[in-house]
Amino acid sequence: MSNRETKTDVILIGAGIMSATLGTLLKELVPDWNIRVFEKLGKPGEESSNVWNNAGTGHAALCELNYTVEKPDGSIDISKAIKINEQFQVSTQFWSYLVNNKLIHNPQDFIMPLPHMSFVQGEDNVAFLKKRFEALSNNPLFEGMEFSDDPIKLKEWIPLIMENRESDEPIAATKIDTGTDVNFGALTGRLFDHLENKNVEVQYNHKVSNLKRNKDGMWEVKVKNLDTGSVERHTAKFVFIGGGGGSLPLLQKSGIPERKHVGGFPVSGLFMVCNNPEVVEQHNAKVYGKAKVGAPPMSVPHLDTRYIDNKKSLLFGPFAGFSPKFLKTGSNLDLFKSIKPYNIFTMLSAGAKQMPLTKYLIQQVLLSKEKRMNELREFIPDAKSEDWDLVVAGQRVQVIKDTEAGGKGTLQFGTEVVTGADGSIAALLGASPGASTAVHVMLEVIQKCFPEYMNQWEPKMKEMIPSYGMSLMDNRELLDEVHRSTAEILGLSQKEKAFSS
């Protein structure tokens, strides 16, 4: 039907993990609000949330070395690691609530227990890892972490990595059994099934082409039905732009002042995937190394056991690449179209500052398969080329903005929420640890955009997320209870073992 028009309370743009999470939270808080979702692809979770398009690490800073920085005095700053760990635990509490209340089912289809490990080579890196371990293992959030630089112990932990390792360079690893592998694509699908059961209208093959603010304060969203070619107009009191890399162009079209001095830099990723089941069986962990100089934090090399469609897989990467597209299914003009008079100096400043990153990306794009195999052999000395295939992973858009600390054109690594001053619109930009912290990030959107309801909604928030408004690190009893119940409800038996031992 051409020129269809509707009025609704909430419009969510993009059917990824962020919209799924925000929609699910709002439906629990205010069941009678009308919510409508538009997605340009044919089903949910197919772009950034897809299982092949992200690392699937339940990012809790258990193994990611870039969340713990060595300060000039040699001590380790663990504040970011604590923050990310607490944020991931907000997600697991919410998922547990949904499973416990039978709103979503079969958690093993989207979350599995899996040890998280950090692995380093070279004297300086071993010294850093030991200091990091000492700083984290005293913290209740990281209880159960082990450190070893003994090759015999390491062979027990990571046989595939230690097999025929001839280097006499010092090596070390930390291991914690309470890590997880998360299939965010599967979780997104579950959440949208639930939302459709709650009468949320989810329209696939519908592309949002424009949005503008009407005189009455409502947002008018122009949507093209890709099946019929017809154009529809929908209005809503609140709009959330959760379109992955596609969020920035829509934010720019919104016309809100907050869109200025914000740009985006696209980075694509590639993974090597093992096609030999015998090799896959020899590894059971997510093992993160250290990023090369000039590499963005999202390019930290890691060798990951993954559970994809209930089958164990083994991936190594990511190798960074460059494409001017903002989405895998985007256009080669995306980057150029995003440069506007109000962000051109921000973008140019970033270009001047990020020469090492640009050089690194060019080097990565030019890598041959054999050069990629040589990087993999730093992890698996015996890796054979014929056992590994190359898979194109997701497209990410790193946020570029002017900051007090970094000055003009600072590249931001992480997730950014941009909200209009009156809270009627919000857009999510950025990359890792995005999906893992989706619940925390969407709670932030709710707090910023619906402040007048927060007192009324607080009891429900606490029912869904027992640690809401509190720090788990400072509440040992609550931390233990959260660990016990999430492990039990989500079926994370390794977690249960680790926390009861």
C-alpha positions, 0 to 999 in steps of 0.5 A: 500500500502506497503512502501508508501513514501510522502514529506510534509511541516508539520507532526502532530503526534496525533489527539488531541486538540494540533495538531488540534489547531496548524494545524488550526493556520498554515492553517490560516497563510499559507494556501498553506502549506501541512499538514499531521496528523497521529493518532493511534486511529480511530478518533480524540480527543479520548485520553487526549482530550476526554470529559471523560478524562479531567476535562473540566474546561475552566481553567482561574484560577477563582476557582483553588486554586493551582494557587494562593499561600500564601507567607511566609509574608501571602500575596497572589501571584496571578501572576500565576492566571493572566497568566493562565486567560490571556492564556485561553482568548487567546483560547476563542478569537481564537475560536470566530474567527473560529465561526465568520468566519464559520470555525467551527459551533455550539459553544454550542456543545463544550463550555457552561457558568457555574459558577466557585466556590472555596469552603473551610472548616476550619478556616485557609482555610477560612482566605486564601480564603478571602485573595485570594478573596481580591487579585483577585477581585481588578483585572479587569480579575476577576471582578464579583467574590463574597465571602461569609461565610454566610451559608444562601447565600451558600445554595442559591449558592450550595444547594446540598453541603449545604443540611444537613451539620451539621458541625460547622466548618467555611466554605466559597466560592467564586463564579464567573459567567463567568466560562465555561465548555469545551468539548475538545473532541467535539472541537477537532472533529470540528477542524479536520473536518475543517482541512479535508475541507482544504485538510489536510490529516488526517490518523487514525489507523496509529501509528508513531513508529520512527523518524530520521533526514536525512542528508538533514535536513528533518525529516523522520517519520516511520508509521505503518498502523494498518489496513493493517500492512504495513509500510510507510515512510513520510518526512517533514520539520517540525514535531510536536509531540502532542501525549499526554503521548505518546510524550515522547518516540517519543521525545527520538527517535528523538535524539535531545540533548534537549530530555536529562534530561527529564523524565515522571511520569504517573498519572491516574485518576478516577471520580465518576459520578452521575447516579441520574438525581434528584441529577444532577439537584440540582447542577450548577457549578464547585466547586473546593476545596483544595488539600490534603497534598502530592497530585499533583495539578491535584488531587484537588477535585472538584464537576463539572456540565458537559455538555456531548453530550448535556446532563447535568452530575455531576462528582466528583474527580479526585482520582489519581491512578498509572499505568505505561502506558503513555496513556490509550491505552498504554503499561505497559512497557511505564514507564520502556522503558522511562528510559534511560542512559541520564535521569536515574539520573533525574528520580532517584532524582525525586523518592527520592524527591517525597516520599509523592506523591508516598505514596499518589498515593498508598493510592489512588489506595487502596481506596474502593468505600466507602472511595471514597464516604466519600471524596465525602461526604465532598462536598455532606453530603447526597451522597448515594453510589448507586447514583454514579458510578466510571469512569476511566479518562485520563492518564497524564504524569507529566514532570520530569526535571532538573531545576535551581530552583528545582535542579535535578529531579524536577516534573513539574506541567503544560505543557512543550514544548521541541523544537529542536535548529533549530525549525524543531521539537517540542514536547508537554509534561505535563498535566493541564491546557494543553487543556485550554491554547492550543492556547497560547501554540501553538502560543509559538511553532510557535514563537519558530519554525518559527521566520523568518515568525513572522513579516509577520504573525503578522497582521493575528495573530492580526485578529485571536487573538485581544490581541496578543502581549498585556496584557489584564489586562493592556488594560481595553478597549480591555479586555471589548471588548474581553469579549463582543465579545467572549460572544456574538459569543460563546453564553456565555449569563451568561458572557454577563450578568456578564460583562454588569451588 
